């Protein structure tokens, strides 16, 4: 059994004249990441691996979750493959995960995460919102065999505000 938890980065701020990679979270982005991570904390999911896009907004969202959930920062890997908007590189990253990792948490971007959630999950999601979390479960032993799984839960800020 393998589990993938996708978290789209929080709402970003367009206030600064910076590159896409350097765009920070807005105040709402930080607050929504706190809200969703607190709600997820109630589920008590242990993580074997955490992987984030190198974009500032994704990494900041990741840091909020890791602190809120008291995850060990040694679990974190930063991956260029998660700075992806189509989903192809995210899928490649997923299929290359070490088999020792049973439950992993990815922080990244749309449309990639909506595409992955719909391609691999059992519930159609029109759009994974900013700070949205989608948990998928797969009845497999090897990440390289990932295909259709089950959508276990979604946690979207607007549903828990």
C-alpha positions in Angstrom: 0.0 0.0 0.0 1.3 3.5 -1.0 -0.2 6.9 -0.3 0.4 10.2 -2.0 -0.7 13.5 -0.5 -0.7 16.5 -2.9 -0.8 20.0 -1.5 -1.0 22.9 -3.9 0.9 26.0 -2.8 -0.9 28.7 -0.9 -2.3 31.8 -2.5 0.6 33.9 -3.8 1.2 37.6 -3.7 1.5 39.5 -6.9 2.6 42.6 -5.0 6.3 42.3 -5.8 8.0 42.5 -9.1 9.8 39.2 -8.8 10.1 36.1 -11.1 7.5 33.3 -10.9 9.8 31.1 -8.8 10.4 33.9 -6.3 6.7 35.0 -5.8 5.9 34.8 -2.1 2.7 33.7 -0.3 0.1 36.3 0.5 -1.2 36.7 4.0 -4.3 34.6 3.0 -1.9 32.0 1.6 -0.2 31.6 4.9 -3.5 31.5 6.8 -5.0 28.9 4.5 -1.9 26.7 4.7 -2.1 26.9 8.6 -5.9 26.1 8.4 -5.5 23.1 6.1 -2.4 21.8 8.0 -4.2 22.0 11.3 -7.2 20.1 9.9 -4.8 17.5 8.4 -3.0 17.2 11.8 -6.1 15.7 13.3 -5.7 12.7 11.0 -2.3 11.9 12.4 -0.6 10.7 9.2 3.1 9.8 9.5 5.3 10.7 6.5 8.1 8.7 5.0 9.1 11.5 2.6 8.3 15.1 1.7 9.1 16.7 -1.6 8.6 20.3 -2.7 8.9 22.4 -5.8 11.8 24.9 -5.4 9.3 27.8 -6.0 9.2 30.1 -3.0 5.4 29.8 -2.6 5.5 26.0 -2.6 8.5 25.9 -0.2 6.8 28.3 2.1 3.6 26.3 2.1 5.7 23.2 2.8 7.4 24.9 5.8 4.1 25.8 7.3 2.9 22.2 7.1 6.1 20.7 8.4 6.2 23.0 11.4 2.5 22.6 12.1 2.8 18.8 11.9 6.2 18.6 13.6 7.7 16.7 10.7 11.4 16.1 10.7 13.1 18.5 8.2 15.4 15.6 7.2 12.4 14.1 5.3 12.4 17.0 2.9 13.7 16.9 -0.7 13.5 19.8 -3.1 12.8 18.7 -6.6 12.8 20.6 -9.9 10.4 18.0 -11.2 7.7 19.4 -9.0 8.1 22.9 -10.6 5.7 21.5 -13.2 2.4 22.7 -14.5 1.3 19.8 -16.7 1.8 16.9 -14.4 4.2 14.8 -16.5 7.3 15.7 -14.4 5.3 15.2 -11.2 4.4 11.7 -12.3 8.0 10.9 -13.2 9.0 12.1 -9.7 6.3 9.9 -8.2 7.4 6.8 -10.1 11.1 7.3 -9.0 10.4 7.4 -5.3 12.3 5.0 -3.0 10.2 1.9 -2.3 11.0 2.3 1.4 8.6 5.4 1.4 5.0 4.3 1.9 3.4 7.7 2.5 4.7 10.9 0.8 3.7 14.5 0.7 4.2 16.6 -2.4 4.0 20.4 -2.6 3.6 22.0 -6.0 1.4 23.7 -8.6 -1.7 23.6 -10.7 -2.7 22.4 -13.3 -0.3 19.6 -12.5 -1.8 18.7 -9.2 -5.4 18.8 -10.5 -4.4 16.6 -13.4 -2.6 14.1 -11.2 -5.5 14.0 -8.7 -7.9 13.2 -11.5 -5.7 10.9 -13.5 -4.8 8.8 -10.4 -7.7 9.3 -8.0 -11.3 8.0 -7.9 -13.0 11.3 -7.5 -13.2 14.0 -10.1 -11.9 17.4 -8.9 -12.7 20.4 -11.0 -9.7 22.4 -9.5 -7.4 21.8 -6.6 -7.5 25.3 -4.9 -4.6 27.1 -3.4 -3.6 25.3 -0.1 -5.8 22.4 -1.2 -4.9 18.9 -0.1 -5.7 15.7 -1.9 -4.9 12.3 -0.5 -4.6 9.3 -2.8 -4.1 5.6 -1.8 -2.7 2.9 -4.1 -2.9 -0.9 -3.7 0.6 -1.4 -5.0 4.1 -2.3 -3.6 6.1 -0.3 -6.1 5.9 3.4 -6.9 6.9 2.6 -10.5 3.5 0.7 -10.8 1.4 3.7 -9.9 -1.9 3.8 -11.8 -5.4 4.4 -10.7 -5.9 4.6 -7.0 -8.5 5.8 -4.5 -9.1 9.4 -3.4 -9.1 9.1 0.4 -9.9 12.7 1.3 -9.7 16.3 0.1 -9.2 19.2 2.4 -9.9 22.6 0.8 -9.8 25.9 2.7 -13.3 27.0 1.7 -14.8 23.8 3.2 -13.2 24.3 6.7 -13.3 28.1 7.1 
